[in-house]
Amino acid sequence: MRFLYLPLTLLILLVLESVAVRFIPKSITISDLIYIPHWILVFSLLILLFYDRNHTYHGIINGVIFGALFELVYTDLVGVYLLAYGIALYLVHLLTKVLQQNFAVSFLLVTLSIVVAEFILYFIYSLVGQVDMTVNQFVQLRLIPTTLSNILFLLIIYPFFVKRLTKWQEEDQQIK
């Protein structure tokens, strides 16, 4: 039953991402700023940091699978989120071999991964002609608001899930 905790949490986050956009105040949504919740990516990063070990890839696998599900449900172009999440998560996986696991590192890695994923999404969508923004407009109108909103999400879920993920990981180690 324990092996279902991670996918079930990610499935709930997939559903809640679409609901979260509706709760943004009207005064903010009237502006040109674009807020994209990357909750699946943020939680997958927490899995990668606090559940995975050097030889496991639960965070990357779950992030890529649920990135693909996100595309099937919410976007027109299939493969973009899968690629962006996969690259961002793999980059963080490589960095976790050198960095320690604490809040400051988690904060920096989540910020880095969101920026990497957003630039990959911007590049691909620009390449196929779905986005008509300059890089400067993209940074001001989408990258900064998206990064800040996802950091806020990290600040909310971090205290609840870090201990839980560590506990699940230790329980799984005892079973093996």
C-alpha positions in Angstrom: 0.0 0.0 0.0 2.9 2.3 0.8 4.1 2.3 -2.9 0.8 4.1 -3.8 1.5 7.2 -1.6 3.7 9.0 -4.1 1.6 8.5 -7.2 -1.6 9.2 -5.3 -0.2 12.5 -3.9 1.0 13.5 -7.4 -2.5 12.7 -8.9 -4.1 14.9 -6.3 -1.6 17.7 -7.1 -2.4 17.2 -10.8 -6.1 17.9 -10.1 -5.4 20.7 -7.7 -3.2 22.6 -10.2 -6.1 23.4 -12.4 -8.2 24.5 -9.4 -5.4 26.7 -7.9 -5.4 29.0 -10.9 -9.1 29.9 -10.2 -8.2 31.1 -6.6 -5.8 33.8 -7.9 -7.3 37.2 -7.0 -8.9 39.0 -9.9 -6.7 42.0 -9.5 -3.7 39.8 -10.3 -5.3 38.0 -13.2 -6.3 41.3 -14.9 -2.6 42.1 -15.3 -0.5 40.5 -18.0 1.4 38.3 -15.6 1.2 34.5 -16.2 1.3 32.1 -13.2 1.8 28.5 -14.1 1.7 26.0 -11.2 4.4 23.4 -11.5 3.3 21.5 -8.4 4.1 18.1 -9.9 7.6 19.3 -10.6 8.0 20.7 -7.1 6.7 17.6 -5.3 8.8 15.4 -7.7 11.8 17.4 -6.6 11.0 16.7 -2.9 10.7 13.0 -3.7 14.1 13.2 -5.4 15.7 15.0 -2.5 14.1 13.2 0.5 12.9 9.9 -0.8 15.3 8.8 -3.5 18.8 7.5 -2.9 21.7 7.4 -5.4 20.5 4.3 -7.1 16.7 5.0 -7.2 14.8 7.3 -9.6 11.3 7.5 -8.1 11.3 11.4 -8.4 12.3 11.4 -12.0 10.0 8.6 -13.1 7.0 10.0 -11.2 7.7 13.5 -12.5 8.0 12.4 -16.1 4.9 10.2 -15.9 2.8 12.9 -14.3 4.3 15.6 -16.6 3.0 13.5 -19.5 -0.4 13.2 -17.8 -0.4 17.0 -17.3 0.1 17.4 -21.1 -2.6 15.0 -22.0 -5.1 16.8 -19.8 -4.1 20.5 -20.1 -2.0 21.2 -23.3 -2.2 20.7 -27.0 1.4 19.8 -27.6 2.4 16.4 -26.2 6.0 15.8 -25.1 7.0 19.2 -24.0 6.3 19.0 -20.2 7.6 15.4 -20.2 10.9 16.7 -21.7 11.1 19.8 -19.5 10.3 18.0 -16.3 12.6 15.1 -17.2 15.6 17.4 -17.9 15.0 19.5 -14.8 14.7 16.5 -12.6 17.7 14.7 -14.0 19.8 17.9 -13.5 18.7 18.0 -9.9 19.4 14.3 -9.5 23.0 15.0 -10.6 23.3 17.9 -8.3 22.1 15.9 -5.3 25.2 13.8 -5.4 27.2 16.8 -4.5 24.9 18.9 -2.4 23.4 18.2 1.0 19.7 17.8 1.7 18.3 20.8 3.7 15.9 23.6 3.2 18.3 26.1 1.6 19.5 23.5 -1.0 15.9 22.5 -1.6 14.9 26.1 -2.2 17.7 26.7 -4.6 17.1 23.4 -6.5 13.4 24.0 -6.8 14.1 27.5 -8.1 16.7 26.2 -10.6 14.5 23.4 -11.8 11.5 25.7 -12.4 13.7 28.2 -14.3 15.2 25.3 -16.4 11.8 23.8 -17.1 10.3 27.2 -18.0 13.1 28.0 -20.4 12.7 24.6 -22.1 9.0 25.2 -22.4 9.5 28.7 -23.8 12.1 27.5 -26.3 9.9 24.7 -27.6 6.7 26.7 -27.7 8.6 29.5 -29.5 10.1 27.0 -31.9 6.6 25.7 -33.0 5.1 29.2 -33.0 2.7 29.0 -30.1 4.4 31.7 -28.1 5.0 35.2 -29.4 7.1 36.8 -26.7 10.6 38.1 -26.5 12.9 36.6 -23.9 12.6 39.8 -21.9 8.8 39.7 -21.9 8.9 36.0 -21.0 11.2 36.6 -18.0 9.1 39.6 -16.7 5.6 38.2 -17.5 5.9 34.5 -17.0 9.2 33.3 -15.5 9.3 35.5 -12.4 5.6 35.2 -11.4 5.7 31.4 -12.1 8.9 30.9 -10.1 7.6 33.0 -7.2 4.3 31.2 -7.0 5.9 27.8 -7.1 8.3 28.8 -4.4 5.3 29.9 -2.3 3.9 26.4 -2.9 7.2 24.9 -1.8 7.1 26.9 1.4 3.6 25.6 2.1 4.2 21.9 1.5 7.9 21.6 2.7 7.2 21.2 6.4 4.4 18.7 5.8 6.1 16.4 3.3 9.8 16.4 4.1 9.4 14.3 7.3 6.8 12.1 5.6 9.0 11.4 2.6 11.9 10.6 4.8 9.8 8.3 6.9 8.4 6.5 3.8 11.9 6.1 2.5 13.2 4.6 5.8 10.2 2.3 5.9 10.9 1.1 2.4 14.6 0.5 3.3 13.5 -1.7 6.2 11.3 -3.8 3.9 14.2 -4.3 1.5 
